[in-house]
């Protein structure tokens, strides 16, 4: 294994995410990457599933921050 690139401008945060699972709203603290898009908006990308399993960083899962 080797490091290809170190990404800058990304913070690791714990975000309390709300998700609809089978018709029920659930909240879960999740490890996320916090970054800014090209327009300066904060983007949160979850790094684990609601039940705590790790996942790869995928921009398709990005959530625009409400703050």
C-alpha positions as CSV (number, residue, x, y, z in Angstrom):
1,X,0.0,0.0,0.0
2,X,1.3,3.5,-0.7
3,X,0.1,7.1,-0.3
4,X,-0.9,8.6,-3.6
5,X,-1.9,12.0,-2.3
6,X,-2.6,13.9,0.9
7,X,-5.9,15.8,0.6
8,X,-5.9,19.3,2.1
9,X,-8.7,21.5,3.2
10,X,-10.6,18.5,4.7
11,X,-11.6,18.2,8.4
12,X,-12.7,15.1,10.1
13,X,-15.9,15.8,12.2
14,X,-18.5,13.8,14.1
15,X,-21.9,14.9,12.7
16,X,-25.3,13.9,14.1
17,X,-27.0,12.7,10.9
18,X,-30.7,12.0,10.5
19,X,-31.7,9.2,8.1
20,X,-35.0,7.6,7.0
21,X,-34.6,3.8,7.6
22,X,-37.7,1.8,6.5
23,X,-40.1,4.7,7.2
24,X,-38.6,5.6,10.6
25,X,-36.4,8.6,11.2
26,X,-33.2,7.7,13.0
27,X,-30.3,9.8,14.2
28,X,-26.7,8.6,14.5
29,X,-23.4,10.3,15.3
30,X,-21.3,9.6,12.2
31,X,-17.6,10.2,11.2
32,X,-17.6,12.6,8.3
33,X,-15.3,14.6,6.1
34,X,-16.1,18.4,6.1
35,X,-14.9,20.3,3.0
36,X,-15.9,23.3,0.8
37,X,-17.2,23.0,-2.7
38,X,-16.2,25.3,-5.6
39,X,-18.8,27.9,-4.5
40,X,-17.6,27.9,-0.8
41,X,-20.5,25.9,0.6
42,X,-19.7,23.4,3.3
43,X,-20.1,19.8,2.2
44,X,-20.3,16.9,4.7
45,X,-19.4,13.4,3.4
46,X,-20.3,10.5,5.7
47,X,-17.4,8.0,6.3
48,X,-19.6,5.4,8.0
49,X,-23.1,3.9,7.6
50,X,-25.8,4.7,10.2
51,X,-25.0,1.4,12.0
52,X,-21.3,2.3,12.3
53,X,-19.7,0.3,9.4
54,X,-16.9,2.2,7.6
55,X,-17.4,3.2,4.0
56,X,-15.1,4.9,1.4
57,X,-15.4,8.6,0.9
58,X,-17.9,9.0,-2.0
59,X,-18.9,12.5,-3.2
60,X,-22.3,11.0,-4.3
61,X,-23.1,10.8,-0.6
62,X,-22.3,14.4,0.1
63,X,-24.7,16.6,2.1
64,X,-24.7,20.4,1.8
65,X,-24.4,21.8,5.3
66,X,-27.3,23.8,6.5
67,X,-25.2,26.2,8.5
